[in-house]
C-alpha cells in the first residue's frame, strides 16, 4: 500500500534541478568540476583540509581502511549496532571485524568495552555515530591513543552533528559520511572521506579512481599525460550529477537539521503519553541531527508485529539497524547483549524535513492503537 505517512522523504526543490541541468548542459557528467566544488564546500563547512567524494559510505570506509594499511589477518574493532556496511568494509580488506557492544542509552559503542577486545592483531577502531548522535569520542580516542590504534569514524548518519562543539568525523584520523536518500542531506547515493592527513588523503583519492590520477585533474593539466596505474584501485568516484545535488543540499543543511530537531522534540513530547515506548536518549555532550528518530519499545511488545500493524494503518516504520555479530556473513563469536536487545526493540518512526506536526499526531495515534492491540 502507499503509506500516508512514510518513514522518510528526501527534501528537493527547483534548486537541485537547476544545478543538475547545468551539469548536463556542460557535457561533463562524470567526476569533474562539480565534484570539486562539492568537496571544497564540504571541507569548508567542516573545517577540514581534505574531502574526497565517493559513491557511498561503504566505499569511504573501505578506502580508509586500505589507506591505513589494513590487510588479511588484521582485526578491526567495530561498533556492533550498525548497518553491516561497517563490518563489510573490514571484510573487503581481508581483515576480521571484532564487534564491540554498545551503550543501551545512546546505541553507540561503549568505550569501557574496547580494551578487552584489543589483541596483537588489532589495527584500528571504527566507532559509529548511530542515527546522528556522536559516540563518546574522548574515551574512545584515549583508549586508541594508549594502544597506538588509528580511529576511523563511521559518521554515515552524522554530517553536521557535533561532539563537544567539534563536528563528527573530525575527531579521529579519518571521518566517513553517507549521502544516501535517508540521510539529512542526500545526493541519492554518495559518500565522502575527510581527513587532515595529506598522506592519507592522497592515497584515498588515488585508490578511488583505479589507482591513478583522475580524468578531471588530467584535463586541467597543461601537458598531455598518459596515466599510470600505481596501485590496485577502485572505481569509487562520485559523478558530477550526484555532486550537483550535494552542493545544493549542503547550502540548506543547517535548515534541515534545525527542522528535524524541532520534529524530534515534538515526537519526544508525544511519546511521553504513550505507554510501552521510550523516546531516544540524547547526551548533553552532543548535537543530535536525527538522521533517524529511533525509539525503544517495551520488551513485552513484538516489535516486528508492531511494524506490520502500523503499515496496515498507513504509517511506515522500520527497525533501527542491525546487531552485526548475529549476521551469518561474519561467523562471529562476539557477545553483544546490549546491541542484540536494541536490535530487537528499536523502532524507527517517520522523520524528514517536510513532516508536519499533525502528521506526527496521526502517526502517534496509530502507534498508540497498535500497541494496545499487542498488549
Residue pairs with C-beta under 8 A, 6 or more apart in sequence:
1 311
1 312
1 314
3 311
3 314
3 315
3 316
4 314
4 315
4 362
5 314
5 315
5 316
5 350
5 355
5 359
5 362
5 363
6 316
6 350
6 352
7 316
7 317
7 318
7 348
7 349
7 350
7 351
7 352
8 181
8 182
8 350
8 351
8 352
9 352
9 353
9 354
9 355
10 181
10 186
10 352
11 252
11 256
11 352
11 353
11 354
12 245
15 248
15 251
16 244
16 245
16 248
16 249
19 34
19 244
19 245
19 247
19 248
20 241
20 244
20 245
22 244
23 29
23 34
23 240
23 241
23 244
24 241
26 32
26 33
26 240
28 216
28 240
29 239
29 240
29 241
30 215
30 237
30 239
30 240
31 53
31 209
31 214
31 215
31 216
31 237
31 238
31 239
31 240
32 215
32 216
32 219
32 240
33 216
33 240
34 240
34 241
34 243
34 244
34 247
35 53
35 216
35 237
35 238
35 239
35 240
35 243
36 216
37 243
37 247
38 53
38 238
38 243
38 244
38 246
38 247
38 250
39 51
39 52
39 53
39 192
40 51
41 247
41 250
42 51
42 53
42 192
42 194
42 246
42 250
43 49
43 50
43 51
43 194
45 160
45 250
45 253
46 167
46 169
46 170
46 175
46 194
47 167
47 170
48 169
48 170
48 175
48 194
48 195
48 196
49 195
49 196
49 198
49 201
50 194
50 195
50 196
50 197
50 198
50 200
50 201
51 192
51 193
51 194
52 60
52 63
52 192
52 193
52 194
52 201
52 204
52 205
52 208
53 190
53 191
53 192
53 237
53 238
53 243
53 246
54 60
54 63
54 190
54 191
54 192
54 193
54 208
54 236
54 237
54 238
55 189
55 190
55 191
55 236
55 237
55 238
56 85
56 178
56 180
56 189
56 190
56 191
57 85
57 154
57 156
57 176
57 177
57 178
57 180
57 191
58 85
58 88
58 89
58 191
59 191
59 208
59 234
59 236
60 176
60 177
60 178
60 191
60 192
60 193
61 85
61 86
61 89
61 126
61 152
61 154
61 176
62 89
62 92
62 93
62 234
62 236
63 193
63 204
63 207
63 208
63 234
63 236
64 89
64 152
64 174
64 176
64 193
64 200
64 204
65 76
65 89
65 90
65 92
65 93
65 95
65 124
65 152
66 93
66 203
66 204
66 207
67 174
67 200
67 203
67 204
67 207
68 123
68 124
68 150
68 152
68 173
68 174
68 200
69 123
70 76
70 90
70 93
70 95
70 123
70 124
71 93
71 94
71 95
72 93
72 94
72 95
73 94
73 95
73 96
73 121
74 93
74 94
74 95
74 96
74 121
74 122
74 123
74 124
75 95
75 96
75 97
75 98
75 119
75 121
75 122
75 123
76 90
76 95
76 96
76 97
76 98
76 122
76 123
76 124
76 125
76 126
77 98
77 99
77 100
77 114
77 117
77 118
77 122
77 124
77 125
77 126
77 149
78 86
78 87
78 90
78 97
78 98
78 99
78 100
78 126
78 128
78 324
79 86
79 99
79 100
79 102
79 108
79 109
79 126
79 127
79 128
79 130
79 135
79 154
80 99
80 100
80 101
80 102
80 109
80 323
80 324
80 325
80 334
80 336
80 339
81 102
81 107
81 108
81 128
81 130
81 320
81 321
81 322
81 323
81 324
81 336
81 338
81 339
81 342
81 343
82 128
82 130
82 154
82 321
82 322
82 324
83 156
83 321
83 322
84 322
84 324
84 327
84 329
85 156
86 97
86 126
86 128
86 154
86 324
87 97
87 99
87 324
87 327
87 329
87 330
88 329
90 96
90 97
90 126
91 97
91 329
91 330
95 123
96 121
97 324
97 330
97 332
98 117
98 122
98 334
99 324
99 325
99 330
99 332
99 334
99 336
99 339
100 109
100 110
100 113
100 114
100 117
100 334
100 336
101 110
101 113
101 335
101 336
101 337
101 338
101 339
102 108
102 109
102 110
102 130
102 336
102 338
102 339
102 342
103 109
103 110
103 136
103 338
104 338
104 341
104 342
105 281
105 283
106 130
106 133
106 135
106 136
106 281
106 283
107 130
107 131
107 133
107 280
107 294
107 320
107 342
107 346
108 127
108 128
108 129
108 130
108 133
108 134
108 135
108 136
109 127
109 128
109 135
109 136
109 140
110 338
111 135
111 136
111 139
111 140
111 142
111 143
112 139
114 125
114 140
114 143
114 144
115 143
115 147
117 334
118 147
118 149
122 147
122 149
123 149
123 150
124 149
124 150
124 151
124 152
125 140
125 143
125 144
125 149
125 150
125 151
125 152
126 151
126 152
126 153
126 154
127 135
127 137
127 140
127 151
127 153
127 154
127 172
128 135
128 154
128 156
129 135
129 153
129 154
129 155
129 156
129 157
129 158
129 161
129 168
129 169
130 157
130 321
131 157
131 280
131 288
131 290
131 291
131 292
131 293
131 294
131 320
131 321
132 157
132 158
132 161
132 184
132 288
132 289
132 290
132 291
132 292
133 158
133 161
133 280
133 282
133 283
133 286
133 288
134 155
134 158
134 161
134 162
134 163
134 168
134 285
134 286
135 163
136 283
136 285
137 153
137 163
137 164
137 171
137 172
138 164
140 151
141 151
141 171
141 172
144 150
144 151
144 172
150 172
150 173
150 174
151 171
151 172
151 173
151 174
152 172
152 173
152 174
152 175
152 176
153 168
153 169
153 171
153 172
153 174
153 175
153 176
154 176
155 161
155 168
155 169
155 175
155 176
155 177
156 176
156 177
156 178
156 180
156 183
156 191
157 178
157 183
157 184
157 289
157 291
157 292
158 168
158 169
158 177
158 289
158 291
159 168
159 169
159 177
159 179
159 183
159 184
159 185
159 192
159 253
159 289
160 167
160 168
160 184
160 185
160 253
160 254
160 257
160 289
161 167
161 168
161 286
161 287
161 288
161 289
162 168
162 286
162 287
163 171
163 285
163 286
164 285
164 286
168 175
169 175
169 176
169 177
169 194
170 194
173 195
173 197
173 200
174 193
174 194
174 195
174 197
174 200
175 193
175 194
175 195
176 191
176 192
176 193
176 194
177 191
177 192
177 193
177 194
178 190
178 191
179 185
179 186
179 187
179 188
179 189
179 190
179 191
179 192
179 242
179 246
179 249
180 186
180 188
180 189
180 190
181 188
181 189
182 291
182 292
183 291
184 253
184 256
184 257
184 260
184 289
184 290
184 291
185 246
185 249
185 250
185 252
185 253
185 256
186 245
186 249
187 238
187 242
187 243
187 245
187 246
187 249
188 242
188 245
189 242
190 238
190 242
190 243
190 246
191 238
193 201
193 204
195 201
195 204
205 214
206 212
206 213
206 230
206 231
206 233
207 231
207 233
207 234
207 236
208 233
208 234
208 236
208 237
209 215
209 233
209 235
209 236
209 237
210 229
210 233
210 234
210 235
211 229
211 230
211 231
211 232
211 233
212 227
212 228
212 229
212 230
212 233
213 225
213 227
214 237
218 225
218 227
249 256
256 353
257 289
257 290
259 353
260 289
260 290
260 351
260 352
260 353
261 288
261 289
261 290
263 290
263 293
263 351
263 355
263 357
263 360
264 280
264 288
264 290
264 293
264 351
266 357
266 360
267 279
267 293
267 295
267 349
267 351
267 360
267 364
268 279
270 360
270 361
270 364
271 277
271 278
271 279
271 295
271 364
272 279
273 368
274 364
274 367
274 368
274 371
275 298
275 371
276 297
276 298
276 300
276 301
276 371
276 375
277 295
277 296
277 297
277 298
277 301
277 347
277 367
277 371
278 295
278 296
278 297
279 295
280 288
280 293
280 294
280 295
280 296
282 288
290 351
292 320
292 348
292 351
293 348
293 349
293 350
293 351
294 320
294 346
294 347
294 348
294 349
295 346
295 347
295 349
296 342
296 345
296 346
296 347
297 303
297 306
297 345
297 346
297 347
297 371
298 345
299 341
299 345
300 375
301 345
301 371
301 374
301 375
302 374
303 319
303 344
303 345
303 346
303 347
305 374
306 317
306 347
306 370
306 371
306 374
307 317
307 318
307 319
307 347
309 370
309 373
309 374
310 316
310 317
310 363
310 366
310 367
310 370
311 317
313 366
313 369
313 370
314 366
315 350
315 362
315 363
315 366
315 367
316 350
317 347
317 348
317 349
317 350
318 347
318 348
319 343
319 346
319 347
319 348
320 342
320 343
320 346
320 347
320 348
321 343
321 346
322 343
323 336
323 339
323 340
323 342
323 343
324 330
324 332
324 336
324 339
325 332
325 334
325 335
325 336
325 339
325 340
326 332
326 340
326 343
349 363
349 367
350 359
350 360
350 363
